[in-house]
Amino acid sequence: MSDWPTLPLRDDVVALFPGQGSLSGGAGFAWQASRHWDQIARISDAAGLDVEVLVTLASDEELVRTDRAQIATFALSIVGYLELLDLGIRPRYLLGHSLGEFSALVASGLLSIDEGARLISVRSSAMARAAEATPGSMVALMGGGDGAREALASLAGVWIANVNGTDQIVVSGTREGLDDLLARHRELGWRRATPLSVGGAFHSPLMAPAQVELDAALATTRWGATDATLVANVDGRVHTTAEEWRSLLSRQLTSPVEFLDATLALPESVTTTIEMPPSGVLTGLTKRIRSFDEQYAPSTLSELREIPL
């Protein structure tokens, strides 16, 4: 698509695109000097929301709201990716986590910036409404022994939402289900259980109403083409066509994010990860999954511009 310059693909690099839990208040200040900052206004127009205010002035508490956090995270990731291209680095491999899949699709050219912003606006608002209709939340589980994941099936109203490592997962659930989990996590085989500050029980059946709204938006989406390689959250496999991704984005709302499998699907030729802003979370996850020669998680524009590639 015309959003991106024509550059050769780097077979040794994967760009990582974070989900909404990576964003903190004021993260945008470190990127305001980018010559691509004007894309924030473009994304604001497409989403019908003042995204510049969100990425610069919103507090951590305000950014817990799904309909704010997702579009703000996307906007910073796109500014960062454009800066990466300015360095002459165009990764062949693109991997997003949840919301980050939309950023990855825009980076690939399958979606334009405007279509990506529109879909995220629909998705995040629909998820917020679904969460209001059936309140729930998420809990991170660490240190699971043999059978710990299977033991979760004994809990009512709890579902695996993210598989982020061999012994690190996130579950979604109703308030009652998660209270039961927090009280019993050790007997179920988990060393630690940490409640997350999120707006709902994402990647679970409780998001089914949001899936209906997103499907309607996906049905009218204009798609492009790509020569990049995208690995999907739903199944940890490579998918490159609009027809595939229309279904994958829909399924992702109610299915677990299989980030462990998606990372392991990257070939050994991928030796470098570069995480787009707001960065840090995915770099930490990937380094616990497999080894890479170099990993970069620039938190400022100057840090990104100093990447020695």
C-alpha positions as CSV (number, residue, x, y, z in Angstrom):
1,M,0.0,0.0,0.0
2,S,1.1,3.6,-0.5
3,D,1.5,4.2,3.3
4,W,5.0,2.6,3.1
5,P,8.1,3.2,1.1
6,T,9.5,0.4,-1.1
7,L,12.3,-1.3,0.8
8,P,13.9,-4.7,0.6
9,L,12.7,-7.1,3.3
10,R,15.1,-8.2,6.1
11,D,14.8,-11.9,6.6
12,D,16.7,-11.8,9.9
13,V,14.3,-9.3,11.6
14,V,10.9,-9.6,13.2
15,A,8.9,-6.5,14.3
16,L,6.8,-7.0,17.4
17,F,3.6,-5.1,17.9
18,P,2.3,-4.8,21.5
19,G,-1.2,-5.1,22.9
20,Q,-3.0,-2.6,25.0
21,G,-1.5,-3.7,28.3
22,S,1.8,-2.2,27.3
23,L,0.7,1.4,27.3
24,S,1.4,3.8,30.2
25,G,0.4,7.5,30.7
26,G,2.5,10.0,28.8
27,A,4.3,7.4,26.6
28,G,3.7,9.6,23.5
29,F,5.9,12.5,24.7
30,A,9.1,10.5,23.8
31,W,7.9,10.3,20.2
32,Q,6.6,13.8,19.5
33,A,9.7,14.8,17.6
34,S,9.1,12.2,15.0
35,R,8.5,13.5,11.5
36,H,5.6,11.0,11.4
37,W,3.8,12.5,14.4
38,D,1.2,13.9,11.9
39,Q,-0.1,10.3,11.5
40,I,-1.6,10.7,15.0
41,A,-4.0,13.3,13.6
42,R,-4.8,11.0,10.7
43,I,-5.6,8.2,13.1
44,S,-7.7,10.5,15.2
45,D,-9.8,11.4,12.2
46,A,-10.3,7.8,11.3
47,A,-11.2,6.7,14.8
48,G,-13.2,9.8,15.8
49,L,-11.2,10.4,18.9
50,D,-8.4,12.8,19.9
51,V,-5.5,10.3,20.0
52,E,-2.8,12.9,20.7
53,V,-4.4,13.7,24.0
54,L,-4.6,10.0,24.9
55,V,-0.9,9.3,24.2
56,T,0.4,12.5,25.9
57,L,-2.0,13.6,28.7
58,A,-4.1,10.6,29.7
59,S,-3.2,8.9,33.0
60,D,-2.6,5.2,33.6
61,E,-6.1,5.0,35.1
62,E,-7.7,6.5,32.1
63,L,-5.8,4.2,29.8
64,V,-7.3,1.1,31.4
65,R,-10.4,1.9,29.3
66,T,-10.3,-0.4,26.3
67,D,-11.7,2.1,23.9
68,R,-8.8,4.5,24.7
69,A,-5.9,2.2,25.2
70,Q,-6.2,0.2,22.0
71,I,-6.2,3.2,19.5
72,A,-3.5,5.0,21.5
73,T,-1.2,1.9,21.5
74,F,-1.8,1.4,17.7
75,A,-1.0,5.0,17.0
76,L,2.4,4.9,18.8
77,S,3.2,1.6,17.1
78,I,2.6,3.1,13.7
79,V,4.8,6.1,14.4
80,G,7.5,3.8,15.6
81,Y,7.2,1.5,12.5
82,L,7.5,4.5,10.1
83,E,10.6,5.6,12.0
84,L,12.1,2.0,11.6
85,L,11.5,2.2,7.8
86,D,13.3,5.6,7.8
87,L,16.3,3.7,9.0
88,G,16.1,1.4,6.0
89,I,14.9,-1.6,8.1
90,R,11.8,-3.4,6.8
91,P,11.3,-6.7,8.7
92,R,10.0,-9.6,6.7
93,Y,8.3,-11.1,9.8
94,L,5.6,-9.3,11.7
95,L,4.1,-10.5,15.0
96,G,1.5,-8.8,17.1
97,H,-0.1,-9.6,20.4
98,S,-3.9,-9.3,20.4
99,L,-4.5,-5.6,19.4
100,G,-1.0,-5.7,18.0
101,E,-2.2,-7.9,15.1
102,F,-4.0,-4.9,13.7
103,S,-0.8,-2.9,13.9
104,A,1.1,-5.7,12.2
105,L,-1.5,-5.9,9.4
106,V,-1.2,-2.2,8.7
107,A,2.6,-2.5,8.7
108,S,2.3,-5.4,6.2
109,G,0.2,-3.4,3.8
110,L,-2.9,-5.6,4.1
111,L,-4.6,-2.8,5.9
112,S,-4.2,1.0,5.4
113,I,-3.6,3.2,8.5
114,D,-7.2,4.5,8.1
115,E,-8.8,1.1,7.9
116,G,-6.7,-0.2,10.8
117,A,-7.8,2.8,13.0
118,R,-11.5,2.3,11.9
119,L,-11.4,-1.4,12.8
120,I,-9.7,-0.8,16.2
121,S,-12.3,1.9,17.0
122,V,-15.1,-0.6,16.3
123,R,-13.4,-3.4,18.1
124,S,-12.4,-1.6,21.2
125,S,-15.8,0.1,21.7
126,A,-17.6,-3.3,21.1
127,M,-15.3,-5.0,23.6
128,A,-16.0,-2.3,26.2
129,R,-19.8,-2.7,25.7
130,A,-19.5,-6.5,26.0
131,A,-17.5,-6.1,29.3
132,E,-20.2,-3.8,30.7
133,A,-22.9,-6.3,29.8
134,T,-21.0,-9.2,31.5
135,P,-18.4,-7.9,33.9
136,G,-15.1,-9.8,34.1
137,S,-11.4,-9.4,34.3
138,M,-8.1,-11.3,33.8
139,V,-5.4,-12.9,36.0
140,A,-1.8,-13.7,35.1
141,L,-0.6,-17.2,36.2
142,M,3.1,-18.1,36.7
143,G,5.0,-21.2,37.5
144,G,2.5,-23.8,36.4
145,G,3.6,-27.4,37.0
146,D,2.5,-30.6,35.2
147,G,-1.2,-30.6,34.8
148,A,-1.7,-27.0,36.0
149,R,-3.2,-25.8,32.8
150,E,-5.6,-28.8,32.6
151,A,-6.7,-28.2,36.2
152,L,-8.2,-24.9,35.2
153,A,-11.0,-26.8,33.5
154,S,-12.4,-27.5,37.0
155,L,-13.2,-23.8,37.4
156,A,-16.5,-22.4,36.2
157,G,-16.4,-19.1,34.3
158,V,-12.6,-19.1,33.7
159,W,-11.0,-19.5,30.3
160,I,-7.4,-19.4,29.0
161,A,-6.9,-16.1,27.2
162,N,-3.1,-15.8,26.5
163,V,-0.4,-18.4,26.3
164,N,2.7,-16.3,26.7
165,G,5.2,-19.0,27.7
166,T,5.7,-22.5,28.8
167,D,4.7,-21.7,32.4
168,Q,3.1,-18.2,31.9
169,I,-0.5,-17.8,30.9
170,V,-3.3,-15.3,31.4
171,V,-6.9,-16.3,32.0
172,S,-10.1,-14.4,31.6
173,G,-13.2,-15.0,33.6
174,T,-16.2,-13.7,35.5
175,R,-15.6,-12.0,38.8
176,E,-16.9,-15.1,40.7
177,G,-14.7,-17.5,38.6
178,L,-11.6,-15.4,39.1
179,D,-12.2,-15.1,42.8
180,D,-12.3,-18.9,43.0
181,L,-9.1,-19.1,41.0
182,L,-7.2,-16.6,43.2
183,A,-8.3,-18.6,46.3
184,R,-7.3,-21.9,44.8
185,H,-4.4,-21.3,42.4
186,R,-1.8,-23.0,44.5
187,E,-3.8,-26.2,44.9
188,L,-4.3,-26.1,41.1
189,G,-0.6,-26.1,40.5
190,W,0.2,-22.4,40.0
191,R,3.0,-20.7,42.0
192,R,1.6,-17.1,41.5
193,A,-1.6,-15.5,40.5
194,T,-1.7,-11.8,39.7
195,P,-5.0,-9.8,39.0
196,L,-4.6,-7.5,36.0
197,S,-5.9,-4.0,35.6
198,V,-7.9,-4.5,32.5
199,G,-11.4,-3.5,31.3
200,G,-12.9,-7.0,30.8
201,A,-12.6,-10.7,30.2
202,F,-10.9,-10.5,26.8
203,H,-10.2,-13.5,24.5
204,S,-13.1,-15.4,26.1
205,P,-16.7,-16.4,25.3
206,L,-17.8,-13.2,27.1
207,M,-16.6,-11.2,24.1
208,A,-19.0,-12.9,21.7
209,P,-21.2,-9.8,21.4
210,A,-18.2,-7.8,20.3
211,Q,-17.4,-10.4,17.7
212,V,-20.7,-9.8,16.0
213,E,-19.9,-6.0,15.8
214,L,-16.4,-6.6,14.5
215,D,-17.6,-9.1,11.9
216,A,-19.9,-6.4,10.4
217,A,-16.9,-3.9,10.2
218,L,-14.6,-6.6,8.7
219,A,-17.3,-7.3,6.0
220,T,-16.8,-3.8,4.6
221,T,-13.1,-3.5,5.0
222,R,-10.9,-2.7,2.0
223,W,-7.8,-5.0,1.9
224,G,-4.5,-4.7,0.2
225,A,-1.7,-7.3,-0.5
226,T,1.6,-8.0,1.2
227,D,4.9,-9.7,0.6
228,A,5.7,-9.8,4.4
229,T,5.1,-12.8,6.6
230,L,2.6,-12.5,9.4
231,V,2.1,-15.1,12.2
232,A,-1.3,-15.3,13.7
233,N,-2.3,-15.4,17.4
234,V,-5.2,-17.8,16.9
235,D,-3.1,-20.8,15.6
236,G,0.6,-19.7,15.6
237,R,0.7,-20.2,11.8
238,V,1.6,-18.0,8.9
239,H,-1.3,-16.3,7.0
240,T,-0.9,-13.7,4.3
241,T,-4.3,-13.2,2.6
242,A,-7.2,-10.9,3.3
243,E,-9.7,-13.9,3.4
244,E,-7.6,-15.6,6.1
245,W,-7.2,-12.5,8.2
246,R,-10.8,-11.5,8.1
247,S,-11.7,-14.8,9.9
248,L,-8.6,-14.7,12.2
249,L,-9.4,-11.2,13.5
250,S,-12.9,-12.3,14.3
251,R,-11.9,-15.5,16.0
252,Q,-9.2,-13.8,18.0
253,L,-11.8,-11.9,20.1
254,T,-13.1,-15.1,21.7
255,S,-10.0,-17.4,21.3
256,P,-6.7,-17.6,23.3
257,V,-3.7,-15.6,22.1
258,E,-1.2,-18.4,21.3
259,F,1.9,-16.2,21.6
260,L,4.1,-19.0,22.6
261,D,3.3,-21.0,19.4
262,A,3.5,-17.9,17.2
263,T,7.0,-17.0,18.5
264,L,8.2,-20.6,18.0
265,A,6.9,-20.5,14.4
266,L,9.5,-17.9,13.5
267,P,12.3,-19.6,11.6
268,E,15.8,-19.8,13.1
269,S,17.0,-17.3,10.5
270,V,15.2,-14.6,12.5
271,T,18.0,-13.5,14.8
272,T,16.7,-10.0,15.8
273,T,13.5,-8.6,17.4
274,I,12.5,-5.0,17.3
275,E,9.5,-4.1,19.4
276,M,7.4,-1.1,18.4
277,P,6.3,1.4,21.0
278,P,5.0,1.2,23.6
279,S,7.7,-1.4,24.0
280,G,9.1,-3.8,26.6
281,V,6.4,-6.4,27.3
282,L,6.8,-8.6,24.2
283,T,10.6,-8.4,24.3
284,G,10.4,-9.8,27.8
285,L,8.1,-12.6,26.7
286,T,10.0,-13.6,23.5
287,K,13.4,-13.8,25.3
288,R,11.9,-16.4,27.7
289,I,10.5,-18.4,24.7
290,R,13.6,-18.7,22.5
291,S,17.0,-17.2,22.0
292,F,17.7,-14.3,19.7
293,D,21.1,-12.6,18.9
294,E,19.8,-9.1,19.4
295,Q,16.6,-7.7,20.9
296,Y,15.6,-4.0,20.9
297,A,12.7,-2.4,22.8
298,P,13.2,1.4,22.2
299,S,11.2,3.5,24.6
300,T,12.1,6.8,22.9
301,L,12.7,8.1,19.4
302,S,16.4,8.5,20.0
303,E,16.7,4.9,21.2
304,L,15.0,3.6,18.0
305,R,17.3,5.8,15.8
306,E,20.3,4.3,17.5
307,I,19.5,0.7,16.6
308,P,22.7,-0.5,14.9
309,L,21.3,-2.4,12.0
